[in-house]
Amino acid sequence: MSSPGQQAPSEANLQPMQALDELRQAMDELRQAMDELRRRMRAEGARHNDELRQFAYAVSHDLREPLRMIGSYTQLLSRRYEPHLDDEGREFIGYVMEGVQRMDQLLSDLLSYSHQFRNDQALSQVDPEGALHGVLLALDQQIRECKAEITYDPLPQIRFDFAQLSQVFRQLIANAIAFCGTEPPKIHISAVETDDGVTFSVRDSGIGIDPQYQDQIFGIFKRLHGRKFPGSGIGLAICKRIVEQHGGSIGVESELGQGATFRFTLPK
């Protein structure tokens, strides 16, 4: 792989064949490393958590260098040769840049997923409404762009990890926004407290999920709609990992075209 100290290309020394060779080499490295990372994460499961987390971090760190090179060379090719490109050439450039952005998001999600393979989180009394407020602030731009209506009931406190609860809320709300269909999404968060734990619900008005796929969607890299909708196929796997490592459970109730309700139960 490219060394961390490698400099980004400049327009002065950029040559077309050199740029294409660099792109091909970087893309080959990305494919090989991602295939190996996927294979290990699927095979290891919860075994050797520390090794898996360290491997995911190292690979993600190394992948960002060739990814940066792909983005840099593509941008320079576009700027230098844009007057000579036809509509198809500009479309190809757009595909490459879209792929770079998608890969960067995938690497971030992989790191986030690998970080859940640990059991040393310090639990404390958590205010879920405070976690939810932080998530809504972080997602403010997406919420405004799609004109989402998000409401919630009073949420009981629970002993948990604040960052991980925020992560679960963020993934489920971002999912509801992404799969909203043609109408502005309506999302409601509620909770039911029992003697044994708290069950949180995130209900949306989106496109829904075919019941036959409802168990599959929590698997890593699962994408029911291909690239029609954004995402890496890791978000729900992160939620499942967080909830289950604390002895909880997560599931979904949905019908196509009828929205979805995700419920996760955290024990007291």
Secondary structure, DSSP 8 states (H G I E B T S, - for coil): ---TT-----TTT--HHHHHHHHHHHHHHHHHHHHHHHHHHHHHTTTTHHHHHHHHHHHHHHHHHHHHHHHHHHHHHHHHHGGG--HHHHHHHHHHHHHHHHHHHHHHHHHHHHTTS------EEE-HHHHHHHHHHHTHHHHHHHT-EEEE-----EEE-HHHHHHHHHHHHHHHHHT-TTS--EEEEEEEE-SSEEEEEEEE-SS---GGGTTGGGSTT--TTTTSS---S-HHHHHHHHHHHTT-EEEEEE-TTS-EEEEEEEE-
